[in-house]
Amino acid sequence: MYEDFTAHLSHPVFKVIKKYLEDKDYSAFVIGGFVRDLLRENKSKDIDIVVDGDALEFAKDIAQILRVKKVSVFKNFGTAHFRYKDIDVEFVTARKESYSKDSRKPMVKQGTLKDDQYRRDFTINALAIDLGPHSFGTLVDPFNGVSDIKIGLIKTPLDPSETFSDDPLRMLRAIRFASQLDFKIDISCLKSIKEQSERIKIISRERITDEINKILLSPEPSRGFKLLKSTGLLQYIFPELLELSGIETINGKSHKDNFLHTLQVVDNISKSSDHLWLRWAALLHDIAKPATKRFDKKVGWTFHGHEELGSKMVPRIFKSHRLPLDAKMKYVQKLVRLHLRPIALVKGSVTDTAIRRLLNEAGEDIDDLMLLCNADITSKNEFKVKRYQENFKMVSEKLQLVEEKDKIRNFQPPVNGEEIMKTFDIGPCYEVGVIKGKIKEAILEGEISNSYQEAKELMLNIGKELGLKEKETHN
């Protein structure tokens, strides 16, 4: 923990503000995340400045001194923003807020630094450092935020019932910070979140999803999702995930808790990748298990087809969470649909044909698919895990060998439709599709190599079988 903050306020923005305030009769402070991260000896990409005066004019003047050309001004909120080199700088007029019961949009009035600190969500975010010339570097900590950082505690400056009622998004933010920082949430805050969880419904889906993404990107996402479940928030923001929880037993046969299993898979993938959409694929890989769950007297619990149904559920889930319905969604869909395929290869015989088909379907995402499948091994049986991992290594080596030999990843048959039509002097028709399909199947089955010469020869033979005549060429 730092005691003298002066040495740590070396950024040009702070130096310019200090100089600027020398002949002014108001003050400015750096507040919130920057101070929190400074105390935790982490770097911050954002600087938030609260001004005991007109923040908009203040921001324009500071930008001019720093030779920043573009300043974004939001008069309604009393905020201004600009980017200086590698950091985002936001200015806000010190304010006090009041809320109506059914809205998270506050009625704002100009206030003091103390008012502004009272409106902050958590004690660790209410810390401020004076940037004035006479008290530069002085910490202002009215709620013992430094102490809460030391013990790793998320706590509200005011009564949590009031804080969360004013802005229900703060309930999600509490859980997100706990997950990101590996902090605990104060007992009174947890109790208040449980009591008010239903109020999360007045928050926009976009804001909720932003917090879910941040939880997913935290070092151990399971912490956040377990808190979402235990506080009652999960039923309102992600009911499909909640449906995975629980164990059912019939005739002494039980299935695992698929909610806890899913979180373990997400944690496993988080150790090897910070790719948000790969983490989403891990979160959704078993999402259709509740809908496909069946009990068979001979084999016990089954979830046949959950990968296919899960893949079909992805677009609806992405749409409801306001996630992008583009290549990112299709990537998640693909991984959910294929997540059992490498496991099937591990269990069975690893033929070149099976490898070629997997490579063709997974394409450039084959490495991510293998990461997901490895993460999906959550057995507590160490011998079983070791055996699976050894088999996975063998499958990975086979994938590499087949790819190097056959170049199947994202391949297109060496003979295209245009050449087929030209060879047989035909237009677009059913036969063209048949020839292309049979050439592709022959390559995937290993009947011919992925080469132009063998593909052309097969094209001519299939054409003859279909009664097509090769076009005569005149030299």
N, C-alpha and C positions, 0 to 999 in steps of 0.2 A: 504493500500500500504506500502511495506517495504522501508525503507531508508537505513538501514545498512544490506547488504546482507551477510556479513561474517558469522553471526550466522546461516544463512539458507543454508550454503554450508558445512554441517557437514557430508555429505555422504563420505565414505572412498575413493571413486574415486577422489573426489576433493582434499582431503588431500594428497593423493599420488601424484597427478599431481603437486600440489603446491611444495611439497618437491622435486620432480623430476626436476622441472624447475629452482631450485636454482643455478645449475651450467651449465645452457644451455643459448645460446644466441638467442633463439626464444621464442615465447609466445603461449599461448593457452587460449581459451575462451569457456565457456558454452554458447550456443546460441539457439535461436528458442523457441520451445514449452515449454521446461523446465522453461525458464525465464518467458515466458508469464504466465504459470500456477502458478509460484512462486508469481508473482505480483497479481494474482487473488486469491491467498491463496488456491490453489488447489494442490493436489498431482499429480506428473507426473511419468509415468512408463518408460520414455525414457530420456536419457541424450545425447545430441548432442554436441560434442566437435569440434570446428574448430581450426586447428593448423596452425600457421604461419611458416610452415616448412614441413617436411616429416611426414604426418599423419600415414602412414603405419608402419614405424619403431617406431614411438611414441606409437601407439596402442599396438604393440608387447611388448615394454618395460614396459608399464603400466600394461598389462595383466600378465607379468612375476612377477612383484612386488606383484600383487594381487593374485598370484598363480592360475590364470585362464588358463586352458590348451588349450581350443579351441578358436582360433581367425580366423574369416572369413575375408579374404582380397580380395578386388576388385580393382586390379591395374588400369584397364581402367577408373574407376571413381575416383580413388584416395581416396577410402574410406576403412575403416576396422570396424569390429563390433565384440563385444563379450557380453555375458550375465554374469553379476556379481550378484549373489544372486537373488534378485527379480526385477532387472532392466536391460534394454537393453542400452548398451553404444555404440554409433557410433562416429567414428573419421573421419574427412574429412579435406583434405588440403585446406587452404584458396584459393579461385579461382575466376577467372572472366570468364564469359561465353559470347558467341555470337551464334546466331541462324540463320539458313537459313529459308526462308519463309514457306516451306512445310514440316518442320520436327520439332519435339519438342526435338530432340537429340542435345545438345549443343556442340560447339567446345570449349574445356576447356583449360585454361592456368592457371598456378600458379599465385596467386595474394596475396593481403593483406587482413586483416580483413575488411577494408573499402570496397574493391572489393566484398568480400563475402556478406557483408550486402546489397550492392546494388543489388545483384542478387536474394535476398530473395523475396518471393511473397508479403508479407504484412508487414506493419510497426510493427505490434504486434508480428511478427515472426522474426524480424530483430534485436531484443534486444539481447545484449551479456553482459556477466559478466566476467571480467578478472580473470584468475586463477593463474597468476604469483605471486611469493612470495612478490614482492614489491608493487603491486597494487591489491592484492587479494580482491575480492568482489566489485571492482569498476564497475559500470554500464556504458556501452557504448551504447548510444541511439541517433544515428544521425538523425532519422526521427520522433522524438517525439512519439514513440510507446507507452510510458507510458501514455501520454495524451490521445491517442486513446483508450487505455484500460479503462481509467477512464470514458470516455464518451461513450464507447461501439461502436467503429467504425472500420469497415474493410476498410483499405485504402492501396494503393500500395506505395512503396518507390519512384518509378519512375513514369513517365507518364503511366497511366493504359493501354493505347493503346499499348505501347511498352511491358509492362509486360505481357499482355494477348496474344499479338501476338507472343512473344517469346515462351510461353508455354500456349496453350489454356486450359489445364487442370486447370490452376489457376482460370478460370472463375467459374468452378464447386466448387473448393476449397473455393472461396469467399462465395458462397452460403452455402456451408456446414458449414463453420465457423460461419456464421451469424445464422444458424439454431442451431448449437451446443451451441454457447455461448450467444445466444439471443442478438446479436449485429446488428446494422444497417450497410448497405453497402454505402460507400461514393457515392454521386450523380454522380460524374465524372466516377467512376468505373462502376456503373450501366449502364450509357450511353455507355461506351466502350464495355461492355458485349453485349448489344443489337446490337451494330454495328458489332461486330465480332462473334456473336453466331454460325454462320455457320462453323467457323474454328474448332469447337469442333469435327467435323467429322474426323480430322486427328489423334485424340486420340484413343488409343486402347480401345476396348469394356471392357476389364478387369479393366482398370484404371477408366473408367466411372462408372462401376458397383460398384467398391469399394467406390466411393464417394456417390452413391445412397444409398448403405447400411448404410453409416455413417449418411446420412440425415435421413434415416428411424429410426435409433437408437437414434436420438437426442430427447430432452425432448418434443418438439412440432414439429413433422415432417412437418406439414402443412405449416409452415413458409418457409421451404426450397422448397417445391414443388410449392408453389405460386410464389416464386421468379424465379424458373426454367421456369414457364409459362410466367410470365411478361417480362422476359429477352429474350424470344424466344429460349432458349436452349431445352425446353421440346420437341419441334417438331422434334429435331434431335436425342434425346437420348431415348425418350419414347413416340412415337406418339400414341400408343393405349390409353395411359392415357389422352393425350390431347383431344382425340375424345370424352371423357366423358363430356367435358365442354359445357356449353350453355343450354338455355331453349327454347323450341319450344311451340308455342301456336296455337291451332286450335279450332275454335268455342268457344273461351273463356276458353278452358281447357288447362292448362299448366302442364308440368312435372318439377320436381326439377332439379337443376344443379347437375348432378351426379358426376362431378369432385369435387365440393365443398363438396358434401355429403360424397364421398369417403375419402377426407382428414379429415373430421370430425370424421369418423369411425376410421381412423388411429390414430388420436389424442386421441380418447376415449380409444382405446386399449392400447395406450402408457402410460396411467395413471395407468393401472393395470398390465402391463407385459412388460418386456424388451426383450422378445423372438423375435429374428429377423424374423423367418419364420412365426410366428403368425402375425407379422406386415406386412409381404409380403402378407399373406392371406387377411388381411384387405384391403391392397392396390388393390388387384386383385378381390375382391369378386363380384364387379359389372362390371368387365371389358368387358363383352359381351353385356351390355345394348345397346350400339349404334347399334350393329348388329341385335338385337332382338326387337328393338323399332317399335311399330305399333300403329296406332290410330284407335280406335273403336268408332263409333258414340254414342253407348249406354254407354260404361264404360270409355271412354277416352283413355289415354295412357296406353299401356301394354308392358311388357318386358318378355313375356312367354318363359321359357326355358333358360333364361340367365345364370342360375346357371350351367346347364349341358354344354352349349356351353363354358361358362367361364372356366369350369374345363378342357375342351378339348384344350383351348387356352394356358393353363399354361405351358405345355412342350415346345411349340414353343417360348413363351416369355422367359422362363428360358434358353433355348438354345441360343437365340439371345443375352441375357445379360451375357452369360458365367457363369450362375449360376449352381450349382450342379444338375445333372439329376439323383438323387438317392432318398433315403427315404425322404429327405427334400422337394423335388419337389412333391412327392406323398402325403406328409402331406398337402402341400398347395392346391394341387388338391382336396383332400378329403374335406377340409374345405370350399373351394369355391363351391363344388358340394352340400354340405349339409347345407350351411348357411341359407337357407330358412326353413329347416325342423322344428327346434324348434319354429320358428315364427308361422308356420302353426299349431303347437300344442297349442300355446298360443291363437290363434284365434278360434280354434275348441275345441272339447271335448278331454280331455287327457285320452285316453284309455290305459290300460296296454299293449295291443298289439302294439300300435303306439310307446310307450316308449321302449318296447323290441326291436323293429325293429331299432329305432334310436340308442340304446345302441350297438346293434350288428354291425351296419354300422360304427359308430364313433369309437368304441373300446376305446383304451386308450386316444384318443384325444377328448373325450366327454366334458371334462372340458374346454379345449381351444375353442371348438365349442360354448359352452355356453357363454364364454367371448366375442367371436366375435359377437354373436347374440345380446348380451346386448349392445355392442358398436355400433351396427347397428341401434339403436334407436336414431335418430337425430331430431325428431320432435320438433318444437318450442312450441307446445301445451303441457303445463306442465301437464294438466289433462290426456292427452293421454299417455304421457311418464310414469306417475305414474301408470296408469292402466296396461300398458305393463310390467312394472317392477314387479308389484305385481303378475301378471300372470306368469312371468318368474320364480319368486320365487316358485310358486306353481309347475311349471314344474320341477324345480330343485329338490324339495322335493320328487316329484313323481319318478324322475330318481333314486334317492338314495334308496327309498323304494323298487322299482322293482329290482334294481341291488342287493340289499341285499337278496331279496327273491329268485330271479331266476338265479343270477350269469351269466348274458347274455353277459357282456362286453367281446368281443373277443372270445366268446365261440365256441367250436366245438361240434357237436352232441356226446352224451356219447357213442354211438355205432359207431365204425369206419368201413371203408370199408373192412379191413382185417377180422373183426369178422363176417361181413355179408357174405363174400365169404366162410369162414370156416363153418358158420352155415348151409348154403345151398349147400355146396360142389360145388361151381362155381368159375370160374376165373374172371378176370376183364371184366366187361360187362356193358351194358346199364342199366340193372336192379339194379345193385349196386348203380349207381348214382341216380336212381329214389327213392330207399329206403332211402338213405341218405338225399335227398332233402325233402322228405315228413316228415321225422322225424324232421328236422330242422324247417320246416314250422309249424308243430304241436306245437313245443315248443314256437316259436315266437308268434303264435296265442293263446297260453295259453291253448291249448287242452290237453296237457300233461305237467307235470313239467319237469324241466331240470335235470332228474335223470336217472341213468342207468337202473333201473328196468322197469320204464314205457317206456323208449325208446326201450328196448329189446322186451317188449311185443308188441309194435307197429310194430317193425321190423318183428316179426313172422307173425302178421296179414297181413301186406302189402305183405310179401313173398307169403302167401297163395293166396292172390288176384292175384298175378302175375303168379301163377301156379308153384311156386318153392316149392320143398320138403325139409323139415328139415333133415339134415344129421343124421343118426342113430348113437348113441353112445353106445359102449359096455363097461360095467363095468368089 
